[in-house]
């Protein structure tokens, strides 16, 4: 049985939990000694529990430190990989920009070539029409000369 003492509920403030502590509230010497013995055994049990909890916490702390030391190299490795990938992405972005420029140049060159080809076709059409007219005139001339 744990050591308990009573507060007299009699006093200037007649409220629960308030009052004056009087000598007879401590109990007899044997009751006090019994309470101290129980208190000591409770204290030893509490100290044992605290010691076990401290050991458990130390084991957990060591486990966490081990986990952190295992995770740190992985995080460093991942950070290195991210750095390398960022460099590769940057290089790919540069290559894409260069390719886009080349495609733009190629497109402009093709458009220019198509314009030149269309102009040549127009020029050739005029020459073909002239040759056609000349051939018709030649055929007419040959017909006139043979008749």
FENPE-V827053 format. One record per backbone hydrogen bond with DSSP energy under -0.5 kcal/mol. NH is the residue of the N-H (numbers start at 1). CO is the residue of the C=O. If there is no record, write none. Layout:
<<NH | CO> <NH | CO>>
This chain:
<<3 | 35> <6 | 25> <8 | 6> <8 | 20> <14 | 12> <15 | 13> <18 | 15> <20 | 10> <22 | 20> <25 | 22> <26 | 23> <27 | 24> <32 | 28> <33 | 29> <34 | 30> <35 | 31> <36 | 32> <37 | 33> <38 | 34> <39 | 35> <40 | 36> <41 | 37> <42 | 38> <43 | 39> <44 | 40> <45 | 41> <46 | 42> <47 | 43> <48 | 44> <49 | 45> <50 | 46> <51 | 47> <52 | 48> <53 | 49> <54 | 50> <55 | 51> <56 | 52> <57 | 53> <58 | 54> <59 | 55> <60 | 56> <61 | 57> <62 | 58> <63 | 59> <64 | 60> <65 | 61> <66 | 62> <67 | 63> <68 | 64> <69 | 65> <70 | 66> <71 | 67> <72 | 68> <73 | 69> <74 | 70> <75 | 71> <76 | 72> <77 | 73> <78 | 74> <79 | 75> <80 | 76> <81 | 77> <82 | 78> <83 | 79> <84 | 80> <85 | 81> <86 | 82> <87 | 83> <88 | 84> <89 | 85> <90 | 86> <91 | 87> <92 | 88> <93 | 89> <94 | 90> <95 | 91> <96 | 92> <97 | 93> <98 | 94> <99 | 95> <100 | 96> <101 | 97> <102 | 98> <103 | 99> <104 | 100> <105 | 101> <106 | 102> <107 | 103> <108 | 104> <109 | 105> <110 | 106> <111 | 107> <112 | 108> <113 | 109> <114 | 110> <115 | 111> <116 | 112> <117 | 113> <118 | 114> <119 | 115> <120 | 116> <121 | 117> <122 | 118> <123 | 119> <124 | 120> <125 | 121> <126 | 122> <127 | 123> <128 | 124> <129 | 125> <130 | 126> <131 | 127> <132 | 128> <133 | 129> <134 | 130> <135 | 131> <136 | 132> <137 | 133> <138 | 134> <139 | 135> <140 | 136> <141 | 137> <142 | 138> <143 | 139> <144 | 140> <145 | 141> <146 | 142> <147 | 143>>
